Amino acid sequence: MKQLSQRVGLIILFFLALTNIAAAEKEDLLNQCTQAKDQNEFTQAVSYCTQALDLDADYIDALFWRGFSQIQLGKYDDAINDMSRVLKLQPLDVEAWSHRAAAYRRSGKFAQALSDANRALEIDSKDLGGHMTRALIYLDLKQYDAAIADCTKAIEINPNFAEAFNNRGKSYGDQGQHSAAIADCTKAIELSPKYAEAFNNRGFSYNQLTQYDAAIADYTKAVEINPKFAEAYLNRGFAYDKKKQSAAAIADFTKAIEINPKYAEAYNNRGKAYNDLKQYAAAIANYTKAIEVNPKYAEAFFNRGVYYADRNQHAAAIAEYTKAIEANPKYADAFNNRGIANFNLNQSLAALADFTKAIEANPNFALAYFNRSICAASLGSVREAVQDCQKFLLVAPDNAYYRAYRENASAYIAAHGGQ
């Protein structure tokens, strides 16, 4: 019996030793995972965490950091699965709720994202991650006041939280409150001088205020900090385009495309810049590439329609404007331009319907009223034409661009107003 007891003891010690070895190995793998994650080597981080989970399938830290890394790699379903496993093991893990919310948001599942962010804040109302994730969800949903409220709450919790100032600034900017946006982004930059996104967002507001040199300076700073920041190159291209520096704009749009070959907006805007340089073959090629990348890209169809209309290819233009409208049923400019193309093909009733649709989409669309007045007059509807001229004069800005239109509308009213 004594000999058997010694054998049992040796077996227990052997298994304890194996257990200790496995524990040490999985801890070492987790450390390698976090080091890789901190160096933005997320594929390697996932590999280390997976090896740790092969040793212990319920290793919460490995599940969490693998899920975190999957988010950075854009593998949102995998991230959701990992965070769900964390929450099954640890239902009150606030960070897991926040990160699963982030993964749902990035995969476009906003209802689930909002539910998870709310749950994180139910558990801990001062969770900064929960407030920031929910703010970004509200931003995506264009619920700007709600986004601002979450950012403001985060700032109350931590007055030195640069991300909250940046996201509140972006919310203000998207809402059109550009002075407030610039103030918040400036504060974010003061707190975090290498904050590329804050420079980009401040540049956006400067651009909207037509302060193009200030915008270009901010976008330049953003790409100096992060040379792979495709959006900042795109935005700097916009600013150069506004300054009529088409070659510089094309260079920036090209850089954005090099970073992200599926950047439809960059192709579309490079096409517009080529058009400004009268390089029409390059322009149409870029619009077409934008549509290949995003078959629902209304503006690219619109721009391709303008290309055909400028060459009096009105049937081809109508086809493009129709696709733009299918992608965006409230695209007032597309209805207006399709109306012009229909009018040029002597399809006056179709043109009248298009101008009416343009006005329904944008009740202050001055040129649509003017165009409808011409169309109505061609159909012998003098009273309706006069009414549209009157409406045009009410909504059209009194500037050089509209001067000739205003003179024509006034002359028509003078000649036919009594009928």
LINRA-V344275 format. One record per helix or strand. SS is the DSSP state (alpha for helix, beta for strand). FROM is the first residue (numbers start at 1). LEN is the number of residues. If there is no record, write none. Layout:
SS_FROM_LEN ; SS_FROM_LEN
//
This chain:
alpha_2_37 ; alpha_42_14 ; alpha_60_13 ; alpha_76_14 ; alpha_94_13 ; alpha_110_14 ; alpha_128_13 ; alpha_144_14 ; alpha_162_14 ; alpha_178_14 ; alpha_196_13 ; alpha_212_14 ; alpha_230_13 ; alpha_246_14 ; alpha_264_13 ; alpha_280_14 ; alpha_298_13 ; alpha_314_14 ; alpha_332_13 ; alpha_348_14 ; alpha_366_13 ; alpha_382_14 ; alpha_400_17
//
